[in-house]
Amino acid sequence: MAVRVNAETGWLRAVRRIPSPNSDDRPPGAAIELIVVHGISLPPGHYGGDYIDQLFTNRLRPEADPYFRDISHLRVSAHVLIHRDGSLTQYVPFHKRAWHAGESCFEGRPCCNDFSIGIELQGSDDEPYAAIQYQKLARLAVELMAHWPLITAERIVGHCHVAPGRKTDPGPSFDWCGLREWIENCKNARD
C-alpha cells in the first residue's frame, strides 16, 4: 500500500491517527529538511500494547511499570511510529513541530525539532529491526522527500547523530546501508 501525505493537512492518508498535544508551530521560515530516526519500546524490549500512544499523549501511568516512573512526566512526541508489523501511527502533522529530538544539533544547527520530522521505529538498540519496518520507513522517506525536497537521503539520520552522548537510538543494529538501498529502490519505483 502506498504511503501518501495530504499536503493540506500534513497527515498521512489511511493510517492510524492519534493526535498528540506535545507539538507546536515551527518557527517562522523554518523549512523541513531533516528526518530523525528513533527507536522506542515500552517498557524497553517489549512490543505491543499502547504504552507508546500513552507516552505521546501524556497518559502513561507511572504505576503500570517500574520503568515508567522515570518517564511518565515527559512531554514528548514523534510525527510517526512504525510498528514491528509495519503498520503506522501518526501523532503530529508534518507541518507542525513534534517534540522528539530534544537538545540536538545537525551540521552546526541546534534545535533539530524546528526543521525535522521525527520517525520512531518500534524496537531497541540491541535488536534488529524488522525488514517491513525498513520498507515502510523507505516508502515514507521517499514520500516526504517528494513534498520537502530539502530532505535528501544524506539528511536522514539517527537520534544518536543529532544528540551524541545523550542518545543512542536507533542503535548499532540499525542497517543504514540497507535503508539507503530501500530508499533508492522506492525512488526508482516511484519515477
C-alpha positions as CSV (number, residue, x, y, z in Angstrom):
1,M,0.0,0.0,0.0
2,A,1.3,3.5,-0.9
3,V,2.2,6.0,1.8
4,R,0.8,9.4,0.9
5,V,0.7,12.7,2.6
6,N,-2.2,15.1,2.4
7,A,-0.4,18.3,1.7
8,E,-3.2,20.5,3.1
9,T,-3.4,18.8,6.5
10,G,0.1,17.3,6.9
11,W,-1.4,14.0,7.9
12,L,-0.8,10.7,6.1
13,R,-3.8,9.2,4.3
14,A,-5.3,5.9,5.6
15,V,-3.1,5.4,8.7
16,R,-4.0,5.2,12.3
17,R,-4.0,8.7,13.8
18,I,-3.7,9.7,17.5
19,P,-3.1,13.4,17.8
20,S,-0.5,14.3,20.4
21,P,-0.8,17.5,22.5
22,N,3.0,17.6,22.5
23,S,3.6,19.7,19.4
24,D,3.5,23.3,18.4
25,D,4.1,25.6,15.4
26,R,7.5,25.5,13.8
27,P,9.4,28.8,13.9
28,P,8.6,31.3,11.1
29,G,10.5,30.5,8.0
30,A,11.7,27.1,9.3
31,A,11.9,24.7,6.3
32,I,11.6,20.9,6.8
33,E,15.0,19.5,5.7
34,L,15.8,16.5,8.0
35,I,14.4,13.2,9.2
36,V,15.5,11.9,12.6
37,V,15.0,8.2,13.1
38,H,14.4,7.0,16.6
39,G,13.9,3.6,18.3
40,I,11.4,3.0,21.1
41,S,9.8,0.2,23.0
42,L,7.9,0.5,26.3
43,P,8.9,-1.0,28.6
44,P,12.3,-1.4,26.9
45,G,12.5,-4.6,24.9
46,H,8.7,-5.2,25.0
47,Y,6.5,-4.8,21.9
48,G,2.7,-4.4,21.6
49,G,0.2,-2.7,23.8
50,D,-0.5,1.0,23.7
51,Y,2.2,2.4,26.1
52,I,3.9,4.4,23.3
53,D,0.5,6.0,22.5
54,Q,0.1,6.8,26.2
55,L,3.5,8.4,26.4
56,F,2.9,10.6,23.4
57,T,-0.5,11.7,24.7
58,N,0.6,12.3,28.3
59,R,-1.4,9.3,29.7
60,L,1.4,7.0,30.7
61,R,0.7,5.8,34.2
62,P,3.8,5.6,36.4
63,E,2.4,2.6,38.3
64,A,2.0,0.5,35.1
65,D,5.7,-0.5,35.1
66,P,8.7,0.5,37.3
67,Y,10.4,2.0,34.2
68,F,7.5,4.4,33.7
69,R,8.1,6.2,37.0
70,D,11.1,7.9,35.4
71,I,9.5,8.8,32.1
72,S,5.8,9.4,32.7
73,H,6.3,13.1,33.3
74,L,8.0,13.6,29.9
75,R,6.1,15.7,27.3
76,V,7.4,14.1,24.0
77,S,6.0,13.0,20.7
78,A,7.1,12.0,17.2
79,H,5.4,12.5,13.9
80,V,5.1,8.8,13.1
81,L,5.6,5.4,14.7
82,I,6.4,2.4,12.5
83,H,5.3,-0.7,14.5
84,R,7.1,-4.1,14.3
85,D,4.5,-5.3,11.8
86,G,5.0,-2.3,9.5
87,S,1.8,-0.5,10.5
88,L,2.0,3.2,11.0
89,T,0.6,5.6,13.7
90,Q,0.8,9.3,13.2
91,Y,0.7,11.6,16.2
92,V,1.7,15.0,14.7
93,P,1.0,16.5,11.3
94,F,4.3,17.1,9.4
95,H,3.9,20.9,9.2
96,K,3.9,21.1,13.0
97,R,6.9,20.6,15.3
98,A,6.9,17.3,17.2
99,W,8.9,17.2,20.4
100,H,11.2,14.2,19.5
101,A,14.9,15.3,19.3
102,G,15.3,17.4,22.5
103,E,18.6,19.1,22.9
104,S,20.1,18.4,19.5
105,C,22.3,19.7,16.7
106,F,22.8,18.9,13.0
107,E,25.6,20.4,10.9
108,G,26.0,23.2,13.5
109,R,22.3,24.0,13.7
110,P,20.8,23.5,17.2
111,C,17.1,22.6,17.9
112,C,16.6,19.9,15.3
113,N,12.9,19.8,16.1
114,D,12.5,23.1,14.4
115,F,13.4,21.7,10.9
116,S,13.0,17.9,11.2
117,I,10.5,15.2,11.1
118,G,10.7,12.6,13.8
119,I,10.0,8.9,12.9
120,E,10.0,6.3,15.7
121,L,10.6,2.6,14.9
122,Q,9.3,0.2,17.5
123,G,12.4,-1.6,18.6
124,S,15.5,-1.4,20.7
125,D,19.2,-0.6,20.2
126,D,20.4,-4.1,20.5
127,E,17.8,-6.0,18.5
128,P,17.5,-5.9,14.7
129,Y,14.5,-4.0,13.3
130,A,12.1,-5.9,11.1
131,A,12.5,-5.8,7.3
132,I,9.0,-4.5,6.9
133,Q,9.9,-1.5,9.1
134,Y,12.8,-0.6,6.7
135,Q,10.4,-1.0,3.8
136,K,7.8,1.3,5.3
137,L,10.5,3.8,6.5
138,A,11.9,4.0,3.0
139,R,8.5,4.5,1.4
140,L,7.6,7.2,3.9
141,A,11.0,8.9,3.4
142,V,10.6,9.0,-0.3
143,E,7.1,10.5,0.1
144,L,8.4,13.1,2.5
145,M,11.3,13.9,0.1
146,A,8.8,14.5,-2.6
147,H,7.0,17.0,-0.5
148,W,10.0,18.6,1.2
149,P,12.9,18.4,-1.4
150,L,15.5,19.7,1.1
151,I,15.3,16.3,2.7
152,T,17.8,14.0,0.9
153,A,19.0,10.5,1.7
154,E,22.0,12.1,3.5
155,R,19.7,14.1,5.6
156,I,18.1,11.0,7.2
157,V,19.9,10.5,10.4
158,G,19.6,8.8,13.8
159,H,18.8,10.4,17.1
160,C,22.3,9.3,18.0
161,H,23.7,11.5,15.3
162,V,21.9,14.7,16.4
163,A,22.3,14.1,20.2
164,P,25.6,12.1,20.5
165,G,26.5,11.1,24.1
166,R,22.9,11.7,25.2
167,K,21.0,9.3,22.9
168,T,22.0,6.0,21.2
169,D,18.9,5.2,19.2
170,P,18.1,3.7,16.7
171,G,21.2,1.8,17.9
172,P,24.1,-0.1,16.4
173,S,21.8,-2.8,14.9
174,F,20.2,-0.3,12.6
175,D,21.1,-1.0,9.0
176,W,21.8,2.4,7.4
177,C,23.2,0.9,4.2
178,G,20.1,-1.3,3.8
179,L,17.8,1.7,4.4
180,R,19.7,3.7,1.7
181,E,19.1,0.8,-0.8
182,W,15.4,0.6,0.1
183,I,15.1,4.4,-0.5
184,E,16.8,4.1,-3.9
185,N,14.5,1.2,-4.9
186,C,11.4,3.2,-3.7
187,K,12.6,6.3,-5.6
188,N,13.1,4.2,-8.8
189,A,9.7,2.6,-8.5
190,R,8.0,5.9,-7.9
191,D,9.6,7.5,-11.1
